[in-house]
Amino acid sequence: MKKHNYSAGPCILPQEVFEEASQAILDFNNSGLSILEISHRSKDFVDVMEEARNLALELLGLEGKGYKALFLQGGASLQFLMAPYNLLKTKAAYLNTGTWSSKAIKEAKFFGEVKEVASSADRDFKYVPKGYFIPSDVDYFHCTSNNTIYGTQIKEFPNTPKPMICDMSSDIFSRQMDFSKFDLIYAGAQKNMGPAGTTLVVIKEDILGKVDRSVPSMMDYRVHLNKASMFNTPAVYAVYVSMLTLRWLKKNGGIAGIEERNEKKASLLYSEIDINPLFDGYADKADRSNMNATFTLNNDDLKESFDAMWKEAGINGLNGHRSVGGYRASMYNALSLESVQVLVDVMSELERKA
């Protein structure tokens, strides 16, 4: 039986993507070769890379606006380092909303001064700061759009005259917004786009080439742009599956279509959390993530029963992050409304039995 997969990452992907990708492992494009063994310089794979990069820009509404898309490696963790390596001359502004932005701040400090413009650490990252001031003397402003661990999500982004960098690893392609507000977007594929192993970077070319330091080739965005994401051997399979997922997204109404479905899923689950006296939401309501719903069971005596019930219902990956505890339901794009209903039914049944 196929599980209802709430894992935070690597995560659920569309079933049709799994099927097409599995066939490509056996025989890619009727070539007699597996996608795992074809040359990354072959026309077949060059076409995959180009389609993946173009689809990313198309879906984000950034075609013809001075942006380029890259598929790199190293995850968001390498981007924490790579972004300041290329962009931080003297000082940068960072919004601290959780574990991942804290890690980004740590890496940026290797290259210059970091101004933490606001932080929600005072309340265990249960909210997203608002009304903060971004200094005019910084090289860029960095934020994390969605926080998988704590279940918060930025709903409104600031207007800033400085370049805005955003880690969108866990909510990329999940909701509509004006993506041209951002000068650099990066996202590990394993949340909403594909398997672990590749990282999407979308960058406005005119922000590059302004630091004085020498940047090593593997860390230099310009090198990767000049080589069309082929400076070194790319993560062929991860890029291919990401391309299939982007095709699936386009076919199913693009970001506008998926946002509507994501809002229905989040509304269904959060409604149950709020009306069921056995559960409490972790994040402030105004800042709740549509991707990662975090909640706790307020009676530890019921934990064993609840855990047995959701596992019996075929639910996977519901345990919260070790630093928060409780539960976390990751509702990425490919998770169905029906899967959310299964979890809601289990929660309701627990209340009836309690």
C-alpha positions as CSV (number, residue, x, y, z in Angstrom):
1,M,0.0,0.0,0.0
2,K,1.3,3.4,-1.0
3,K,1.9,5.5,2.2
4,H,0.6,9.0,2.9
5,N,4.0,10.6,2.9
6,Y,4.4,13.6,5.2
7,S,8.2,13.5,5.3
8,A,9.9,16.9,5.4
9,G,12.5,15.8,2.8
10,P,13.4,13.9,0.8
11,C,9.7,14.1,0.2
12,I,6.7,12.9,-1.8
13,L,6.7,13.4,-5.6
14,P,3.9,12.9,-8.1
15,Q,3.2,9.3,-8.9
16,E,3.5,9.9,-12.7
17,V,6.9,11.3,-12.1
18,F,8.0,8.2,-10.2
19,E,6.7,6.0,-13.0
20,E,8.4,7.9,-15.9
21,A,11.6,8.3,-13.9
22,S,11.7,4.6,-13.1
23,Q,11.3,3.7,-16.8
24,A,14.2,6.0,-17.6
25,I,16.4,4.0,-15.3
26,L,15.9,1.0,-17.5
27,D,15.8,2.8,-20.9
28,F,16.0,6.5,-21.4
29,N,14.5,7.9,-24.6
30,N,14.6,4.5,-26.3
31,S,18.4,4.9,-26.3
32,G,19.2,1.4,-24.9
33,L,20.9,3.1,-22.1
34,S,19.8,4.1,-18.6
35,I,19.5,7.7,-17.5
36,L,22.0,6.7,-14.9
37,E,24.7,5.8,-17.5
38,I,24.2,8.3,-20.4
39,S,26.9,10.9,-20.9
40,H,26.0,14.3,-19.3
41,R,27.5,15.8,-22.5
42,S,25.1,13.8,-24.7
43,K,22.4,15.7,-26.6
44,D,19.7,13.7,-24.7
45,F,20.9,15.1,-21.3
46,V,21.8,18.6,-22.6
47,D,18.2,18.8,-23.7
48,V,17.0,17.8,-20.2
49,M,19.2,20.4,-18.5
50,E,18.0,23.1,-20.9
51,E,14.3,22.2,-20.4
52,A,14.7,22.1,-16.7
53,R,16.3,25.5,-16.5
54,N,13.8,27.0,-18.9
55,L,10.8,25.5,-17.1
56,A,12.1,27.0,-13.8
57,L,12.2,30.5,-15.2
58,E,8.9,30.1,-17.0
59,L,7.0,28.9,-13.9
60,L,8.5,31.7,-11.8
61,G,7.5,34.3,-14.4
62,L,11.1,35.4,-14.9
63,E,11.7,34.7,-18.6
64,G,13.2,37.7,-20.4
65,K,13.9,39.6,-17.2
66,G,17.6,39.2,-16.9
67,Y,17.5,35.9,-14.8
68,K,19.3,32.6,-15.4
69,A,18.6,29.3,-13.8
70,L,21.3,26.9,-12.6
71,F,21.2,23.3,-11.3
72,L,24.1,22.9,-8.9
73,Q,25.1,20.6,-6.1
74,G,25.7,20.9,-2.4
75,G,22.2,21.8,-1.3
76,A,21.1,25.0,0.3
77,S,24.0,24.5,2.8
78,L,26.5,25.2,0.1
79,Q,24.5,28.3,-1.0
80,F,24.8,29.6,2.6
81,L,28.4,30.0,1.7
82,M,28.3,30.6,-2.0
83,A,26.0,33.6,-1.9
84,P,28.2,35.7,0.3
85,Y,31.3,34.5,-1.4
86,N,30.0,36.1,-4.6
87,L,28.0,39.0,-3.2
88,L,29.2,40.2,0.2
89,K,31.7,43.0,0.0
90,T,31.5,44.5,3.5
91,K,28.2,44.0,5.2
92,A,24.9,42.1,4.7
93,A,21.5,42.1,6.4
94,Y,20.0,38.8,7.5
95,L,16.5,37.9,8.9
96,N,16.8,35.1,11.4
97,T,13.7,32.9,11.5
98,G,15.1,29.6,12.5
99,T,17.7,26.9,12.1
100,W,18.5,27.4,8.4
101,S,18.8,31.2,8.5
102,S,21.0,30.8,11.5
103,K,23.3,28.5,9.5
104,A,23.3,31.0,6.6
105,I,24.3,33.8,9.0
106,K,27.2,31.7,10.3
107,E,28.6,31.1,6.8
108,A,28.2,34.8,5.8
109,K,30.3,35.9,8.7
110,F,33.4,34.4,7.0
111,F,33.2,37.2,4.4
112,G,32.1,40.3,6.1
113,E,29.9,41.9,8.8
114,V,26.4,40.5,9.3
115,K,23.6,42.7,10.5
116,E,20.8,40.6,12.0
117,V,17.9,42.9,11.3
118,A,15.4,40.9,13.3
119,S,15.1,37.5,15.0
120,S,12.3,35.3,16.3
121,A,14.7,33.3,18.6
122,D,13.1,35.0,21.6
123,R,10.0,32.8,21.2
124,D,11.7,29.7,19.9
125,F,11.0,30.8,16.3
126,K,7.3,30.5,16.6
127,Y,6.7,33.6,14.5
128,V,8.1,35.7,11.7
129,P,9.4,39.2,12.7
130,K,7.8,42.2,11.0
131,G,8.4,45.9,10.8
132,Y,12.2,45.5,10.8
133,F,14.6,48.0,9.2
134,I,17.0,47.1,6.4
135,P,20.0,49.4,6.5
136,S,21.0,51.2,3.3
137,D,24.7,50.4,3.6
138,V,24.4,46.6,3.2
139,D,25.3,44.7,0.1
140,Y,22.2,42.5,0.2
141,F,19.3,41.3,2.4
142,H,18.8,37.6,3.0
143,C,15.7,35.7,4.3
144,T,14.3,32.2,4.4
145,S,10.8,32.0,3.0
146,N,9.6,28.9,4.8
147,N,10.9,27.1,7.9
148,T,10.4,23.4,7.9
149,I,11.4,22.8,11.5
150,Y,9.2,25.4,13.2
151,G,6.4,25.6,10.6
152,T,6.5,29.3,9.9
153,Q,6.3,31.0,6.5
154,I,6.9,34.6,5.4
155,K,3.6,35.9,4.0
156,E,4.8,39.4,2.9
157,F,8.4,40.2,1.9
158,P,9.9,43.6,2.5
159,N,10.6,46.1,-0.2
160,T,14.3,46.8,-0.3
161,P,16.5,48.9,-2.6
162,K,19.3,46.3,-2.0
163,P,19.4,42.9,-3.7
164,M,17.2,40.4,-1.9
165,I,18.4,36.8,-1.6
166,C,15.9,34.1,-0.5
167,D,16.3,30.5,0.6
168,M,13.1,28.9,-0.8
169,S,14.1,25.3,-0.3
170,S,10.9,24.2,1.3
171,D,8.2,26.2,-0.5
172,I,9.6,26.9,-4.0
173,F,6.9,26.6,-6.7
174,S,4.1,26.3,-4.0
175,R,2.6,29.8,-4.1
176,Q,2.3,32.8,-6.3
177,M,4.3,35.9,-5.7
178,D,6.3,38.5,-7.6
179,F,9.5,36.6,-8.0
180,S,11.2,39.5,-9.7
181,K,11.5,41.1,-6.2
182,F,14.3,38.6,-5.6
183,D,17.8,38.9,-7.1
184,L,18.8,35.4,-6.0
185,I,16.7,32.4,-5.1
186,Y,18.0,29.1,-4.1
187,A,16.3,25.8,-3.2
188,G,17.4,22.3,-2.6
189,A,15.4,20.0,-4.9
190,Q,14.4,17.5,-2.2
191,K,11.4,19.4,-0.8
192,N,9.1,20.3,-3.7
193,M,10.9,19.6,-6.9
194,G,12.9,16.3,-7.1
195,P,15.2,13.9,-5.3
196,A,18.1,15.0,-3.2
197,G,21.3,15.8,-5.1
198,T,20.7,19.0,-7.0
199,T,20.0,22.6,-6.1
200,L,18.1,25.2,-8.1
201,V,19.7,28.6,-8.2
202,V,17.9,31.4,-10.0
203,I,20.0,34.6,-10.3
204,K,19.8,38.0,-11.8
205,E,23.0,38.3,-13.7
206,D,23.6,42.0,-13.1
207,I,24.3,41.5,-9.4
208,L,27.5,39.5,-10.1
209,G,31.1,40.6,-10.5
210,K,31.0,43.3,-7.8
211,V,33.2,41.8,-5.1
212,D,37.0,42.3,-5.1
213,R,38.0,38.9,-3.8
214,S,38.9,36.1,-6.1
215,V,36.2,33.4,-6.1
216,P,37.3,29.7,-6.7
217,S,35.8,28.3,-9.9
218,M,33.4,25.9,-8.2
219,M,32.0,28.7,-6.0
220,D,31.7,31.3,-8.8
221,Y,28.2,31.7,-10.1
222,R,29.6,33.3,-13.3
223,V,31.6,30.1,-14.1
224,H,28.5,28.0,-13.8
225,L,26.4,30.4,-15.9
226,N,29.1,30.4,-18.6
227,K,29.0,26.6,-18.6
228,A,25.2,26.4,-18.5
229,S,25.3,24.3,-15.3
230,M,27.8,21.9,-16.9
231,F,31.1,23.1,-15.4
232,N,31.4,19.8,-13.6
233,T,29.3,16.6,-14.0
234,P,25.8,17.5,-12.8
235,A,23.5,15.3,-10.7
236,V,22.0,13.8,-13.9
237,Y,19.2,11.8,-12.4
238,A,18.2,14.5,-9.8
239,V,18.0,17.1,-12.6
240,Y,16.0,14.8,-14.8
241,V,13.4,14.0,-12.1
242,S,13.2,17.8,-11.3
243,M,12.5,18.4,-14.9
244,L,9.7,15.8,-14.9
245,T,8.2,17.4,-11.8
246,L,8.3,20.9,-13.3
247,R,6.5,19.5,-16.4
248,W,3.9,18.0,-14.1
249,L,3.5,21.3,-12.4
250,K,3.0,23.2,-15.6
251,K,0.5,20.6,-16.9
252,N,-1.5,21.0,-13.7
253,G,-2.0,24.7,-13.8
254,G,1.4,25.9,-12.8
255,I,2.0,27.8,-9.5
256,A,-1.5,29.3,-9.5
257,G,-3.1,25.9,-9.7
258,I,-0.9,24.3,-7.1
259,E,-1.3,27.2,-4.7
260,E,-5.1,26.7,-4.7
261,R,-4.7,23.0,-3.8
262,N,-2.1,23.8,-1.2
263,E,-4.3,26.3,0.5
264,K,-7.1,23.7,0.7
265,K,-4.8,21.1,2.3
266,A,-3.5,23.6,4.8
267,S,-6.9,24.9,5.7
268,L,-8.2,21.3,6.2
269,L,-5.5,20.4,8.6
270,Y,-5.2,23.6,10.5
271,S,-9.0,23.6,11.1
272,E,-8.7,20.2,12.8
273,I,-5.8,21.4,14.9
274,D,-7.7,24.4,16.1
275,I,-11.0,22.7,16.8
276,N,-9.6,19.4,18.3
277,P,-8.9,20.0,22.0
278,L,-6.2,17.3,22.0
279,F,-3.9,19.3,19.8
280,D,-2.1,22.6,19.8
281,G,-0.5,24.4,16.9
282,Y,3.2,25.3,17.4
283,A,3.5,28.4,15.2
284,D,1.6,31.6,15.5
285,K,-1.5,31.5,13.4
286,A,-0.6,34.5,11.3
287,D,2.7,32.9,10.3
288,R,1.7,29.3,9.8
289,S,3.3,27.5,6.9
290,N,1.2,25.9,4.2
291,M,4.0,23.5,3.6
292,N,4.9,22.3,7.1
293,A,2.2,22.2,9.8
294,T,3.7,21.8,13.3
295,F,1.6,20.8,16.2
296,T,1.7,19.0,19.6
297,L,-0.4,16.5,21.4
298,N,-1.3,18.1,24.8
299,N,-1.8,14.8,26.6
300,D,1.3,12.6,26.6
301,D,-0.7,9.7,27.8
302,L,-2.4,9.6,24.4
303,K,0.9,9.6,22.4
304,E,1.2,5.9,22.1
305,S,-2.3,5.5,20.9
306,F,-2.1,8.3,18.4
307,D,1.2,7.1,17.0
308,A,-0.2,3.6,16.5
309,M,-3.3,5.0,14.8
310,W,-1.6,7.2,12.3
311,K,0.9,4.4,11.4
312,E,-2.0,1.9,11.0
313,A,-3.6,4.4,8.6
314,G,-0.6,4.3,6.4
315,I,0.8,7.6,7.3
316,N,4.6,8.1,7.2
317,G,7.0,10.8,8.4
318,L,4.7,12.6,10.9
319,N,7.1,12.9,13.8
320,G,8.3,16.5,14.5
321,H,11.9,17.6,14.2
322,R,14.1,16.5,17.2
323,S,14.7,20.1,18.2
324,V,10.9,20.9,18.5
325,G,9.2,17.5,19.1
326,G,5.5,16.9,18.6
327,Y,4.4,16.4,15.0
328,R,5.1,17.9,11.6
329,A,2.9,17.3,8.6
330,S,4.8,18.4,5.5
331,M,2.2,19.0,2.7
332,Y,4.3,19.6,-0.3
333,N,2.9,20.0,-3.8
334,A,2.4,16.3,-4.6
335,L,0.6,15.4,-1.4
336,S,-3.1,14.9,-2.1
337,L,-6.0,16.4,-0.3
338,E,-7.1,12.8,0.3
339,S,-4.0,12.1,2.3
340,V,-4.6,15.2,4.4
341,Q,-8.1,13.9,5.1
342,V,-6.7,10.6,6.3
343,L,-4.7,12.4,8.9
344,V,-7.6,14.6,9.9
345,D,-9.8,11.5,10.3
346,V,-7.2,9.9,12.6
347,M,-7.0,13.0,14.8
348,S,-10.8,13.2,15.0
349,E,-11.0,9.5,15.9
350,L,-8.5,10.0,18.7
351,E,-10.7,12.7,20.1
352,R,-13.7,10.4,20.0
353,K,-11.8,7.7,21.8
354,A,-10.2,9.9,24.4
